[in-house]
Amino acid sequence: MAKQGKEKNTRNKSKHTELIERIKNKKRVKKETRVERLKAITKAAQEAAKKANE
């Protein structure tokens, strides 16, 4: 049988879900920007090494 009355904890669960999603998105963005920054650094280092060898 289903429970009678209003649902319990739905508001808190939705707030928690939004918070967790925000945190996951923030971590994902940080990881992506870090990878892009490292790629740029390695590319610059390779170009500098290439110019030094010439």
Order of alpha helices (4+ residues) and beta strands (2+ residues): alpha
